[in-house]
Every structure is written in structure tokens, then in C-alpha cells.
Amino acid sequence: MENPFKFGTIVEEEYFTDRVNEVAYITQFVKSPNHLILISPRRFGKSSVVAKALKQSKCKHITVNLQQVTSVSDLSSKLLREFFKVHPMERIRHLITHFRVVPTVTTNPMTGSMDVSFQPGVDGTMLLEDVLTLIEKAHSEKDRMIVVMDEFQDICDLAPKFDRQLRSIMQEQKHINYILLGSQESMMTEIFENKKSPFYHFGEMMRLGKLPRKDFHRYLSERLAYCFPDNCVELSDRILDHTSCHPYYSQQLAANIWQVGVLQPDVEDPFKIAIGHIVTTHGLDYERLWMNFNRTNKWILQRLSSGKPLQSSDHRTSTIYSALKRLQKDGYVIYTDRYEMEDPFFREWIMVNNE
């Protein structure tokens, strides 16, 4: 039997866990002429939720992850390449002739996939305006295109004042709906809630939290029952206690426990074995991360790992708060109802190696 747990990529079909209300809301929302901003910590399943909703809505859509974009010109190329996956070039060739700089389009004869590039040194904003105008002209009020930009907070790093330029392009469009995803809450809030920001109140704000424990527990138990019919409920409880219901890490731990059950069915404690395997596998990565932290960050991560309070005479409150914000921005710490380690296995590594 194939491992019933999946993590690290877009989760679909039988691997998708709950999020029924969120998917239904987004599915309905994309049929309106409004834009959506979706915020949650990394690996909470934003991309999977949006992908499922778009599939159910049957809307035409393209997706670009801004963490993989190196410049405004690169963003233009990636958007155009994704657009060609939806619209064959032959049908919209006449629209490309209106580009101020015509792109170079090549096709891989083996796979049929297309690559798009622009000549170096061209104004990236002009290219992006041409690409988004092309998408706009290829659609209508009744046939909108959904453009998904993941990790949208990185838009600020592409070029100086690019957020203003992008907003000025977007505000002229009537046939494109945007779904803008972000994992750094403070930066996303600054972009969309600060009155001085070009994107102030650009769209409907939605926040994605952790999965409801009851639903997630049922999901895990049903799948673990194949290997552990007698203690699948107990194992599910231990998984969710250890990961605090974090979608990604819960799936990762469940997948490793399931694998232990298949390969080592007589082992006494598959939960402990699975955690040990994950921590050992990523041990060198954790060590490299740890060596690059300053003393204050190490102190905070040790306190969070052990569950000790952060208030201490060792550090000023302002210093702790500033360090927490940096760690949160870098993805090592998340905040839901409290500050906690994002990666429960890194937390385990810290507890083992820094006692």
C-alpha cells in the first residue's frame, strides 16, 4: 500500500485534509470581481487550499511564486510562460504583436513546454505591464483570469518602489482577479493595512489557521489504522500534541510513523523511532542553522523549546521582542495564540543537543 500521507508539495485529492469551509469560501469568492489576500505561516497549506478551490471553481488561473522570482523581468517571463499553459500561443499571437518588446519564445520538442525570455536591460515594469495587459485583453467580465502570486511580501525586494508601479498597473484591470498569498504576517499586514501603502485595502483579507484538532485527528487515525489498528487513536493524539496541529509537520511525522509500521511492524514505540529518524536526517541542517544564530536568538529558541517563559532578567523585554520579530520573519518562530517554534523537530534537536 502507498504511504497515505503527503507533505512538501501541493496536497490534493485523498491527501487533502479538511479545510472544507475555507475551500468553499474561496471557491465562491473567485467568482466575484474582487481580489483575495490570504495570510498564514509557512506550511499551513495556503497553496493547497487555493489550488483545490480553483480546481473546484473551474476558473482559468496561473500561479507564480515570488520567492522563485529574481527580477521584474523574470516575473514577466514567468507570468507569460504560465499564461501560455492556459492559452495556446497560436490563439493569442495577434496580442503579442502589441508588446513594446517582443519576447523570445522557445518550445521543448520533447515535452512541448514553452520557455519565455526578454532581452537583457529592458525596463521590467514596461514588460510586466505588457504581459498583464495581454492577460487582460484575452479575457472578459464573464471569463476572468485568476492570477495567484504566492509569497507576495517578496514583491518589495524586486525593485525600488515596485509596489507602486505594480498597483498602478493592477488598478486599470477589470478582467483579472488576484489571489495574493503571504507567510510573513507583519509584512503582509504592512502592505495591505497601512494607509500609506499602495495596496491599502486592495482586497478581502483572509487568515488561515491551524487545522481543527478533531478533524485532523480523524484523518490521521483512519490512515494509521492500516498499520496500527490497535493504537492508531493514541498515535494520532501523540502526533498532534507534538506538532501542535501544524499541517505540514503532522503529515511528515504521520508519514514516518506509517513507514516504521510497514518496515518494522514489531517495534515497541514507532512514534519515538519516527521522531528520531527525522531529527537525525535533518541533524546537519539544524546544526548549520544553529551555528548562525547569535546568543540572544539561541537563548530564545532554547526557552521556546523547553517551554520556559521568555521573561527574564538575562535580557531586556525590548531585546527579546525585537529578536522574536526577526525569528518570526525568518520563519523559525510562528505566532498563533502564543510564540512557538515553527519546526517541532528542530525544537527536538535543540532540546537534545543543548541540555
Contacts in CASP RR format, 6 or more apart in sequence:
PFRMAT RR
TARGET T0000
AUTHOR 0000-0000-0000
METHOD contacts of the structure
MODEL  1
MENPFKFGTIVEEEYFTDRVNEVAYITQFVKSPNHLILISPRRFGKSSVV
AKALKQSKCKHITVNLQQVTSVSDLSSKLLREFFKVHPMERIRHLITHFR
VVPTVTTNPMTGSMDVSFQPGVDGTMLLEDVLTLIEKAHSEKDRMIVVMD
EFQDICDLAPKFDRQLRSIMQEQKHINYILLGSQESMMTEIFENKKSPFY
HFGEMMRLGKLPRKDFHRYLSERLAYCFPDNCVELSDRILDHTSCHPYYS
QQLAANIWQVGVLQPDVEDPFKIAIGHIVTTHGLDYERLWMNFNRTNKWI
LQRLSSGKPLQSSDHRTSTIYSALKRLQKDGYVIYTDRYEMEDPFFREWI
MVNNE
1 226 0 8 1.000
1 262 0 8 1.000
3 255 0 8 1.000
3 258 0 8 1.000
3 259 0 8 1.000
4 14 0 8 1.000
4 15 0 8 1.000
4 223 0 8 1.000
4 226 0 8 1.000
4 258 0 8 1.000
5 15 0 8 1.000
5 223 0 8 1.000
5 251 0 8 1.000
5 252 0 8 1.000
5 254 0 8 1.000
5 255 0 8 1.000
5 258 0 8 1.000
6 15 0 8 1.000
6 251 0 8 1.000
6 255 0 8 1.000
7 248 0 8 1.000
7 249 0 8 1.000
7 251 0 8 1.000
7 252 0 8 1.000
7 255 0 8 1.000
8 43 0 8 1.000
8 248 0 8 1.000
8 252 0 8 1.000
10 47 0 8 1.000
10 48 0 8 1.000
10 51 0 8 1.000
11 17 0 8 1.000
11 45 0 8 1.000
11 48 0 8 1.000
11 251 0 8 1.000
12 48 0 8 1.000
12 51 0 8 1.000
12 52 0 8 1.000
12 55 0 8 1.000
15 251 0 8 1.000
16 48 0 8 1.000
16 52 0 8 1.000
17 211 0 8 1.000
17 215 0 8 1.000
17 216 0 8 1.000
17 219 0 8 1.000
17 247 0 8 1.000
17 251 0 8 1.000
18 211 0 8 1.000
18 212 0 8 1.000
18 215 0 8 1.000
18 216 0 8 1.000
18 219 0 8 1.000
19 45 0 8 1.000
19 48 0 8 1.000
19 49 0 8 1.000
19 52 0 8 1.000
19 211 0 8 1.000
22 49 0 8 1.000
22 53 0 8 1.000
22 206 0 8 1.000
22 208 0 8 1.000
23 49 0 8 1.000
23 52 0 8 1.000
23 53 0 8 1.000
23 56 0 8 1.000
24 53 0 8 1.000
25 206 0 8 1.000
26 36 0 8 1.000
26 38 0 8 1.000
26 49 0 8 1.000
26 50 0 8 1.000
26 53 0 8 1.000
26 54 0 8 1.000
26 57 0 8 1.000
26 179 0 8 1.000
26 206 0 8 1.000
27 53 0 8 1.000
27 54 0 8 1.000
27 56 0 8 1.000
27 57 0 8 1.000
29 36 0 8 1.000
29 204 0 8 1.000
30 36 0 8 1.000
30 53 0 8 1.000
30 54 0 8 1.000
30 57 0 8 1.000
30 59 0 8 1.000
30 146 0 8 1.000
30 177 0 8 1.000
30 179 0 8 1.000
31 57 0 8 1.000
31 59 0 8 1.000
32 177 0 8 1.000
33 141 0 8 1.000
33 144 0 8 1.000
33 174 0 8 1.000
33 177 0 8 1.000
34 177 0 8 1.000
34 203 0 8 1.000
34 204 0 8 1.000
35 177 0 8 1.000
35 178 0 8 1.000
35 179 0 8 1.000
35 180 0 8 1.000
35 202 0 8 1.000
35 203 0 8 1.000
35 204 0 8 1.000
36 177 0 8 1.000
36 178 0 8 1.000
36 179 0 8 1.000
36 180 0 8 1.000
36 203 0 8 1.000
36 204 0 8 1.000
36 206 0 8 1.000
37 152 0 8 1.000
37 179 0 8 1.000
37 180 0 8 1.000
37 181 0 8 1.000
37 188 0 8 1.000
37 192 0 8 1.000
37 202 0 8 1.000
37 203 0 8 1.000
37 204 0 8 1.000
37 205 0 8 1.000
37 206 0 8 1.000
38 46 0 8 1.000
38 49 0 8 1.000
38 50 0 8 1.000
38 179 0 8 1.000
38 180 0 8 1.000
38 181 0 8 1.000
38 182 0 8 1.000
38 206 0 8 1.000
38 207 0 8 1.000
38 208 0 8 1.000
39 181 0 8 1.000
39 182 0 8 1.000
39 183 0 8 1.000
39 185 0 8 1.000
39 188 0 8 1.000
39 189 0 8 1.000
39 205 0 8 1.000
39 206 0 8 1.000
39 207 0 8 1.000
39 208 0 8 1.000
40 46 0 8 1.000
40 182 0 8 1.000
40 183 0 8 1.000
40 207 0 8 1.000
40 208 0 8 1.000
40 209 0 8 1.000
41 183 0 8 1.000
41 185 0 8 1.000
41 331 0 8 1.000
41 334 0 8 1.000
41 336 0 8 1.000
41 342 0 8 1.000
42 183 0 8 1.000
42 248 0 8 1.000
42 331 0 8 1.000
42 334 0 8 1.000
42 342 0 8 1.000
43 246 0 8 1.000
43 247 0 8 1.000
43 248 0 8 1.000
43 249 0 8 1.000
43 342 0 8 1.000
44 208 0 8 1.000
44 209 0 8 1.000
44 210 0 8 1.000
44 246 0 8 1.000
44 247 0 8 1.000
44 248 0 8 1.000
45 208 0 8 1.000
45 247 0 8 1.000
45 248 0 8 1.000
46 150 0 8 1.000
46 181 0 8 1.000
46 182 0 8 1.000
46 183 0 8 1.000
46 208 0 8 1.000
47 63 0 8 1.000
47 150 0 8 1.000
47 181 0 8 1.000
49 208 0 8 1.000
50 148 0 8 1.000
50 179 0 8 1.000
50 181 0 8 1.000
51 63 0 8 1.000
54 61 0 8 1.000
54 146 0 8 1.000
54 148 0 8 1.000
59 144 0 8 1.000
59 145 0 8 1.000
59 146 0 8 1.000
60 86 0 8 1.000
60 139 0 8 1.000
60 143 0 8 1.000
60 144 0 8 1.000
60 145 0 8 1.000
60 146 0 8 1.000
61 86 0 8 1.000
61 145 0 8 1.000
61 146 0 8 1.000
61 147 0 8 1.000
61 148 0 8 1.000
62 79 0 8 1.000
62 82 0 8 1.000
62 83 0 8 1.000
62 85 0 8 1.000
62 86 0 8 1.000
62 135 0 8 1.000
62 145 0 8 1.000
62 146 0 8 1.000
62 147 0 8 1.000
62 148 0 8 1.000
63 82 0 8 1.000
63 147 0 8 1.000
63 148 0 8 1.000
63 149 0 8 1.000
63 150 0 8 1.000
64 75 0 8 1.000
64 78 0 8 1.000
64 79 0 8 1.000
64 82 0 8 1.000
64 147 0 8 1.000
64 148 0 8 1.000
64 149 0 8 1.000
64 150 0 8 1.000
65 150 0 8 1.000
65 151 0 8 1.000
66 75 0 8 1.000
66 149 0 8 1.000
66 150 0 8 1.000
66 151 0 8 1.000
66 152 0 8 1.000
66 154 0 8 1.000
66 155 0 8 1.000
66 158 0 8 1.000
67 150 0 8 1.000
67 151 0 8 1.000
67 154 0 8 1.000
68 78 0 8 1.000
69 75 0 8 1.000
69 78 0 8 1.000
69 154 0 8 1.000
69 158 0 8 1.000
71 124 0 8 1.000
71 158 0 8 1.000
71 159 0 8 1.000
72 124 0 8 1.000
72 125 0 8 1.000
72 127 0 8 1.000
72 128 0 8 1.000
72 158 0 8 1.000
72 159 0 8 1.000
72 162 0 8 1.000
73 118 0 8 1.000
73 121 0 8 1.000
73 122 0 8 1.000
73 124 0 8 1.000
73 127 0 8 1.000
75 128 0 8 1.000
75 158 0 8 1.000
76 118 0 8 1.000
76 124 0 8 1.000
76 127 0 8 1.000
76 128 0 8 1.000
76 130 0 8 1.000
76 131 0 8 1.000
77 103 0 8 1.000
77 116 0 8 1.000
77 117 0 8 1.000
77 118 0 8 1.000
78 116 0 8 1.000
79 128 0 8 1.000
79 131 0 8 1.000
79 132 0 8 1.000
79 135 0 8 1.000
79 147 0 8 1.000
80 103 0 8 1.000
80 116 0 8 1.000
80 131 0 8 1.000
80 134 0 8 1.000
81 114 0 8 1.000
81 115 0 8 1.000
81 116 0 8 1.000
83 131 0 8 1.000
83 134 0 8 1.000
83 135 0 8 1.000
83 138 0 8 1.000
84 105 0 8 1.000
84 114 0 8 1.000
84 116 0 8 1.000
85 114 0 8 1.000
86 145 0 8 1.000
87 138 0 8 1.000
89 96 0 8 1.000
89 105 0 8 1.000
89 114 0 8 1.000
92 134 0 8 1.000
92 138 0 8 1.000
95 134 0 8 1.000
95 137 0 8 1.000
95 138 0 8 1.000
96 102 0 8 1.000
96 103 0 8 1.000
96 134 0 8 1.000
98 130 0 8 1.000
98 133 0 8 1.000
98 134 0 8 1.000
99 130 0 8 1.000
99 134 0 8 1.000
100 126 0 8 1.000
100 130 0 8 1.000
101 118 0 8 1.000
101 119 0 8 1.000
101 122 0 8 1.000
101 126 0 8 1.000
101 127 0 8 1.000
101 130 0 8 1.000
103 116 0 8 1.000
103 117 0 8 1.000
103 118 0 8 1.000
104 116 0 8 1.000
104 117 0 8 1.000
104 118 0 8 1.000
104 119 0 8 1.000
105 114 0 8 1.000
105 115 0 8 1.000
105 116 0 8 1.000
106 114 0 8 1.000
106 115 0 8 1.000
107 113 0 8 1.000
107 114 0 8 1.000
107 115 0 8 1.000
108 114 0 8 1.000
108 115 0 8 1.000
118 124 0 8 1.000
118 127 0 8 1.000
124 159 0 8 1.000
125 159 0 8 1.000
125 162 0 8 1.000
125 165 0 8 1.000
125 169 0 8 1.000
128 166 0 8 1.000
128 169 0 8 1.000
129 169 0 8 1.000
132 169 0 8 1.000
132 170 0 8 1.000
132 173 0 8 1.000
132 176 0 8 1.000
135 145 0 8 1.000
135 147 0 8 1.000
135 175 0 8 1.000
135 176 0 8 1.000
136 173 0 8 1.000
136 174 0 8 1.000
136 175 0 8 1.000
136 176 0 8 1.000
137 175 0 8 1.000
138 145 0 8 1.000
139 145 0 8 1.000
139 175 0 8 1.000
139 176 0 8 1.000
140 175 0 8 1.000
141 174 0 8 1.000
141 175 0 8 1.000
143 175 0 8 1.000
144 175 0 8 1.000
144 176 0 8 1.000
144 177 0 8 1.000
145 175 0 8 1.000
145 176 0 8 1.000
145 177 0 8 1.000
146 176 0 8 1.000
146 177 0 8 1.000
146 178 0 8 1.000
146 179 0 8 1.000
147 176 0 8 1.000
147 177 0 8 1.000
147 178 0 8 1.000
147 179 0 8 1.000
148 178 0 8 1.000
148 179 0 8 1.000
148 180 0 8 1.000
148 181 0 8 1.000
149 155 0 8 1.000
149 178 0 8 1.000
149 179 0 8 1.000
149 180 0 8 1.000
149 181 0 8 1.000
150 181 0 8 1.000
150 182 0 8 1.000
151 181 0 8 1.000
151 182 0 8 1.000
151 183 0 8 1.000
152 180 0 8 1.000
152 181 0 8 1.000
152 182 0 8 1.000
152 188 0 8 1.000
152 191 0 8 1.000
153 182 0 8 1.000
153 183 0 8 1.000
153 184 0 8 1.000
153 187 0 8 1.000
153 188 0 8 1.000
153 191 0 8 1.000
155 162 0 8 1.000
155 163 0 8 1.000
155 166 0 8 1.000
155 191 0 8 1.000
156 162 0 8 1.000
156 163 0 8 1.000
156 187 0 8 1.000
156 191 0 8 1.000
159 165 0 8 1.000
163 191 0 8 1.000
163 197 0 8 1.000
163 198 0 8 1.000
163 199 0 8 1.000
164 198 0 8 1.000
166 198 0 8 1.000
167 198 0 8 1.000
167 199 0 8 1.000
167 202 0 8 1.000
168 198 0 8 1.000
170 176 0 8 1.000
170 178 0 8 1.000
170 202 0 8 1.000
178 202 0 8 1.000
180 202 0 8 1.000
182 188 0 8 1.000
183 331 0 8 1.000
184 328 0 8 1.000
184 329 0 8 1.000
184 331 0 8 1.000
185 207 0 8 1.000
185 328 0 8 1.000
185 335 0 8 1.000
186 325 0 8 1.000
186 328 0 8 1.000
186 329 0 8 1.000
187 329 0 8 1.000
190 197 0 8 1.000
191 197 0 8 1.000
191 199 0 8 1.000
192 199 0 8 1.000
192 200 0 8 1.000
192 201 0 8 1.000
192 202 0 8 1.000
192 203 0 8 1.000
192 205 0 8 1.000
193 200 0 8 1.000
193 201 0 8 1.000
193 205 0 8 1.000
194 200 0 8 1.000
209 336 0 8 1.000
210 244 0 8 1.000
210 245 0 8 1.000
210 246 0 8 1.000
210 247 0 8 1.000
210 336 0 8 1.000
211 245 0 8 1.000
211 247 0 8 1.000
211 250 0 8 1.000
212 245 0 8 1.000
213 240 0 8 1.000
213 245 0 8 1.000
216 240 0 8 1.000
216 245 0 8 1.000
216 247 0 8 1.000
216 250 0 8 1.000
217 233 0 8 1.000
217 236 0 8 1.000
217 237 0 8 1.000
217 240 0 8 1.000
220 232 0 8 1.000
220 235 0 8 1.000
220 236 0 8 1.000
220 239 0 8 1.000
220 240 0 8 1.000
220 250 0 8 1.000
220 254 0 8 1.000
221 232 0 8 1.000
221 233 0 8 1.000
221 235 0 8 1.000
221 236 0 8 1.000
222 232 0 8 1.000
223 254 0 8 1.000
223 258 0 8 1.000
224 232 0 8 1.000
224 235 0 8 1.000
224 236 0 8 1.000
224 254 0 8 1.000
224 257 0 8 1.000
224 258 0 8 1.000
225 232 0 8 1.000
226 258 0 8 1.000
227 257 0 8 1.000
227 258 0 8 1.000
227 261 0 8 1.000
227 262 0 8 1.000
227 265 0 8 1.000
228 235 0 8 1.000
228 257 0 8 1.000
228 261 0 8 1.000
228 270 0 8 1.000
235 257 0 8 1.000
235 270 0 8 1.000
235 271 0 8 1.000
236 254 0 8 1.000
238 271 0 8 1.000
239 250 0 8 1.000
239 253 0 8 1.000
239 254 0 8 1.000
239 257 0 8 1.000
239 271 0 8 1.000
240 250 0 8 1.000
242 253 0 8 1.000
242 275 0 8 1.000
242 344 0 8 1.000
243 249 0 8 1.000
243 250 0 8 1.000
243 253 0 8 1.000
243 344 0 8 1.000
244 340 0 8 1.000
244 344 0 8 1.000
246 342 0 8 1.000
246 344 0 8 1.000
249 343 0 8 1.000
249 344 0 8 1.000
249 345 0 8 1.000
252 278 0 8 1.000
253 274 0 8 1.000
253 275 0 8 1.000
253 278 0 8 1.000
253 344 0 8 1.000
256 274 0 8 1.000
256 275 0 8 1.000
256 277 0 8 1.000
256 278 0 8 1.000
257 270 0 8 1.000
257 271 0 8 1.000
257 274 0 8 1.000
259 274 0 8 1.000
260 267 0 8 1.000
260 270 0 8 1.000
260 273 0 8 1.000
260 274 0 8 1.000
260 277 0 8 1.000
261 267 0 8 1.000
261 270 0 8 1.000
264 270 0 8 1.000
264 273 0 8 1.000
267 273 0 8 1.000
275 345 0 8 1.000
275 348 0 8 1.000
276 348 0 8 1.000
278 345 0 8 1.000
279 286 0 8 1.000
279 345 0 8 1.000
279 348 0 8 1.000
279 349 0 8 1.000
279 352 0 8 1.000
282 345 0 8 1.000
282 346 0 8 1.000
282 349 0 8 1.000
283 349 0 8 1.000
286 345 0 8 1.000
286 346 0 8 1.000
286 349 0 8 1.000
286 350 0 8 1.000
287 353 0 8 1.000
289 332 0 8 1.000
289 346 0 8 1.000
290 298 0 8 1.000
290 349 0 8 1.000
290 350 0 8 1.000
290 353 0 8 1.000
293 301 0 8 1.000
296 315 0 8 1.000
296 319 0 8 1.000
296 320 0 8 1.000
296 323 0 8 1.000
297 323 0 8 1.000
297 326 0 8 1.000
297 327 0 8 1.000
298 354 0 8 1.000
299 314 0 8 1.000
299 315 0 8 1.000
300 310 0 8 1.000
300 320 0 8 1.000
300 323 0 8 1.000
300 324 0 8 1.000
300 327 0 8 1.000
300 333 0 8 1.000
301 327 0 8 1.000
301 332 0 8 1.000
301 333 0 8 1.000
301 341 0 8 1.000
301 350 0 8 1.000
302 308 0 8 1.000
302 350 0 8 1.000
302 354 0 8 1.000
303 309 0 8 1.000
303 310 0 8 1.000
303 312 0 8 1.000
304 310 0 8 1.000
304 333 0 8 1.000
304 339 0 8 1.000
304 340 0 8 1.000
304 341 0 8 1.000
304 347 0 8 1.000
305 341 0 8 1.000
305 347 0 8 1.000
305 348 0 8 1.000
305 350 0 8 1.000
305 351 0 8 1.000
305 354 0 8 1.000
306 351 0 8 1.000
310 320 0 8 1.000
310 324 0 8 1.000
310 339 0 8 1.000
311 317 0 8 1.000
312 320 0 8 1.000
324 333 0 8 1.000
324 339 0 8 1.000
327 333 0 8 1.000
328 334 0 8 1.000
328 335 0 8 1.000
328 339 0 8 1.000
331 342 0 8 1.000
332 341 0 8 1.000
332 342 0 8 1.000
332 343 0 8 1.000
332 346 0 8 1.000
333 339 0 8 1.000
333 340 0 8 1.000
333 341 0 8 1.000
333 342 0 8 1.000
334 340 0 8 1.000
334 341 0 8 1.000
334 342 0 8 1.000
341 347 0 8 1.000
341 350 0 8 1.000
END
